Amino acid sequence: MLLGGASAEREVSLDSGVQVTRALRRAGHDVVAVDTASGPLSAATEDEIAARGVRASPPEREGLAPLGVGVLADLLALPEVSDADVLFPILHGGVGEDGTLQALLELAGVTFTGSRHLGCALAMDKEVAKRLFLQAGLPTPPWRTVTAAADADLRAEDPGLPVVVKPNREGSTVGLSVVREADALPAAIRAARRYDAEVLVERFVQGRELTVAVVGDEALPVGEIIPEHEVFDYECKYQPGMAREIFPADLPAVVAERVRNSALAAHRALKLGGFSRIDFMLDGDGTPWCLEANALPGMSANSLVPKAGAAAGLSFPELCDRIVRLAIAPASDGAA
């Protein structure tokens, strides 16, 4: 199990990784949890992470070694890693999810769960993903990508207020803002730019927030998220009681089927494999707008994929075991 890392989603990864580690042990696997920033975790550290959970805001990253070729070489030299039959990366954000780690593992000939490097890279770059959604015939909100050079040319009416402002390559709604007044736009862009030089300014779609987990080549039941805040932000995602998550969502059968088919289409368009989660906004006309895809979605106690699995009749250990077995027999998981 590879977890932790040095991204803004480090705490989410630690919590997810410990939860999956324990679930796989209950399923009969021998599992060692390895933090890519510090090495193998002791039983006491696992207990501490499980008890702490995820705090209400992202952690600071200073003092953590970034995951790179040298760090990977050190990891592969660890017997806990080199002797493993399958590696289960549960690194969220940064080079643990953007395809960098996956490419290096592929070069090393290591068997691992989840998407290959291309799928991870396509899903992490929100602008590229949205272009592929459009090519696949999936509605996605109009947007504009803002770089430092384009700041002076940004018009509030393009793509039109209100807008969602977010880093192009980040997850867990880190750095995300909803902007309703033009005067607030520059500050929102600066906040997002703390996490990525490229910022997406995307039309805000009012409606019901839906999510679909894909495991192998199967879309699990649609879930609906009703957050306490205006959007399903970092705090609402990881703090108990900050959102209602309804699985399966209360939708007409024809709408639920359309959303599930759209999730499969997005999963395939981005060449994802193993498991993923696709997020939507369902507007008042019944159109599901595809927002983004998560190549390594959260698997913490408060995460959405385990809840989708439960709605499909899968216990958490069964879900995690299935993901591992897809890595061993990738031909059956729909990966490109």
N, C-alpha and C positions, 0 to 999 in steps of 0.2 A: 504494500500500500504506500503510494507516494502522496504526501499531503503537506500542507503548510505553505512553504515557499515564501516569497517576498513581495507579493502584490498587495493591492489595497483590499483584496478579498481573503487575506491570510486566515483570519479568524473563522470565516465561513468554511474554508478548506479544512482547517484543523478539526472543526466540529463534524463536518461531513465525513472526513476520513476516519475518525474514531468511531462514529456510528456504523459506517460500512465495515470497518475492521471487526467490530463486535458481532455484527449481523453475519458476516462470513464465517466467523468462528462457530456461531450457533448452527450454521449450515454444514459444519463438519470440515471446514478448511483450516489449515495452519496459516496464520497471518501475522506478519510483522509490520508495524506502522513505522514509516521512515519519513521524518520531516526533512525536506530538501535543504532547509536552512540550518539544521542542527544535527541531523542524524537519527538513528533509531530511537523510538520513544520507549521509556520504561513504563511498567504497569502503573506506577504512581502518577506519571505525567499524563497517561491516557485518562486516568480517573479525574485528574485536575481539569483537563480540557472538557471532559464530559460534564463535570459539575459546573464549570464556568459558562459554557455555551458561547453565544455570540453577543457582543455588546451592541449598544444602540447606534454606534457610529463606527466607521472604518478605523483600523489602527494606523498608527504612524509606522513607516517602513524603515526608518533610519537604523543602521547597525545590522541589517539583514543582508547576507550575501546573495546577490542576484543569481538566478539559475542560468548557467551558461555551459559552454563545452567543458571547461575545467571542472566545474561543480558536478556535471553529469559523469565525467570520468571517475571522479572520486566516489560518486554514488554507485556506479557499476562495479567498483572494486570492493564494495561492502559485501560480505557473504550473504547478508540478509536480502540483498538485491540480486546478486549474481546467481545465487542458488534458487531463486524463485522460478516456479513454472510459469506464472503469469504476473505481470505488474498491473496494478490498478491505480492509475493516476487519478487523483481527485483534487487536482490543483485548479483553483478558480482564478481567472484573470491572468494578465501578464504572459510571460513566455511558457508557463505551464499549461495554458489553454489556447494559445494563439497558433499552435502547430510547431513551434520551435522544439519543445521537448519531444513531441511525437516524431518529428523528422529525425532527431538524434537517436531515439529508440529504434526507429526503423533501420537506420544505418548500422546500429549495433546488433541487429537481428533479434531483438527482444520481443516476445509476445506480450501484448498489453491490451487492456480493455478500451472501449470507446472508439472514437473516430480516428482516422489516419490524419497525417499532418495537413493535407489539403483541405479536408472538411473543417478541421479546427480553424485554419487560417481564414477560410471563407466566412465562417460563422462569426468569428471575432471582429472582422472588419464590417461594421454595420452598413456602411455605404455599399460595399461590394455585394453583401447579402441582399440588400434591398433591390439592387439592379437585377440580381438573379431571380428574386421573387417576381419582379415584373416580367422577366423573360418567360417564367413558368406560368404566367397568367394569374398571379396572386396579387390582389390589391394590397398596396402598402402606402402609408401616408406620404404625401409629397414632402420633399425635404430640400435642404441646401447644406452643403458641406462648407464649413468656414475654416480657413487657415488664417494665419496672422496677416498675410498679404491681402486677404479679401475683406478684412474687417471694415475698411472704409467704404466698401461697396455694398455692405449688407443693408438691405431695406427691410424694415419690420413687416411690410406687407408681403414679403416673399420668403416663405410660402404662405404667410398670412397669420395674424394673431388670432387666438392664442397658439403658442408653439411649445414644444418640448425641446429643451436644450440639453445635450448629453455628449460625453466623450465618444468618439467614434469607436474606440477599441477599449472598452471597459465593461464590467458586468455589475450585477446586484444594484443597479441604479446609482452607483457611485458617481458623484458629480452631476447628477441630473436635477434640472429645475423646470417648472412650468412657468412660462412667461405670458402675462396677459396685457402688460403695458410696454410700449416701445422703449420707454426710459429704462426699464429693468433688463433689457436685452444685453447690453455690454457687460454688466456684472455677472449675469448667468453664463456668458461665454467665457469670461475669465475664470469662473469657478470650475467649469468643465475642463478648461485648458490645464488645470493643475494635474490632470490625469492623462491628457493626450493633446498633442499639438493640433490634431484635427477634431473639429466639433461639428456635430449634426444639429441643425435647426430644423425641426420636423413639425408638421402641422399636428396640433393636438386633436385627437379624435375623441369626442364625448360618447360614452357608451359603457358597455359591460366588459370587464377585463376577463379574458378567458385564457386558458393554457392547456396544452396537450403534450403529454409525454409520449415519446416514441421509443419502443424497445424492440430491437431487431427490426422487423419491417411491419410492426403492429402499432397502431395508434391506440393508446389506452383511453379510458373515458375522459371526456372534456371536464375540466374544472373551472369554476368561477371564483374570482378573487374580489372581495369587497373590503378594501383597506379603510383604516380609520383616517388616513390622510387623503389628500386629493389624488395622489398616485401611490402605487405599490412600491414605496421607497425602501431604503436599506433598513430603517427601523421597523417598518411594517412587515418586511420579509422575515426578520429574524428575532423579533421580540414577541413572546406569547401574548395573545389577546389583542394585537394590533391589526389583525385582519381576520375576516371570516373567509374560509376556503372551503368551497362546497363541491364535493365529488360524489356522484356525477352532478354536473350543473343542471339546473332546472331549465331545459331547453326543449322545444319541439324536436321530435326525432329527426326531421329533415334538416334542421339547422345544425344539430349536433353532428350528424353525418357529414355535412358540408365542412364543418370546422375540422373534423378528424381527417377528412380527405385532404384539406388544405395543409394540415400539419405534415401528412405524409409527403405531399408534393414539395413542401419547403425542405423537409429532411433530405429528400432525394436530389433536389436542385442544388443543395450545398454539399452533396456527396458525403453526408454524415453516415455514421455507422455505429453499431453497438447500442447506444441510447442517446437521446437528446430531449430537449423540451422546446416547444415552439409557442410563442406568446402572441395573442391577438387582442384587438378591441372590436367588439361587435356593436355596430352603430344602430341607430333607431330604425333603419331600413332593412336590417338583418344582414348587412354585409360584414364579413369578418376581415378586418384589416390586419395583415401580417406585420407585426412590429419587429421581431428579431428571433433568432434561434440561439439556443444555448448548447454548445457541443459538450460541455461538462457541467450539467446543471447541479445545483445544490442537492446534497443527500443527507442533510442534517435532520435532527428530530423535528424541526419545524418546516421542512422543505416540501415542495409540491410533488416531486416525482414519487416519493414513497406513498403519499396520499392517493395519487393516481393508481399506483400499483395495488393498494388496498381496495380501491373501488373496482379493480379488475379481478379481485379475489386472490391477489398475491401478497403473502406476508413479506415483511422487509427482508428477512433472510432469503426467501425464495426469489425475490426480485434481484438481490445482489448476486446470488448464485447464478441466476439466468444470465446476467451481464457478463460474468466470468466465463460461462460456457459459450457464449457468443464469440468471445475472443479466441477460444480454442478452436471453434468451428466457424470462422468468419464468413464462409460462403452462404450461411443461412441468415445473415443479419442484414442483408440489403446494402452493405457497404460497397462503394465503388473502388 
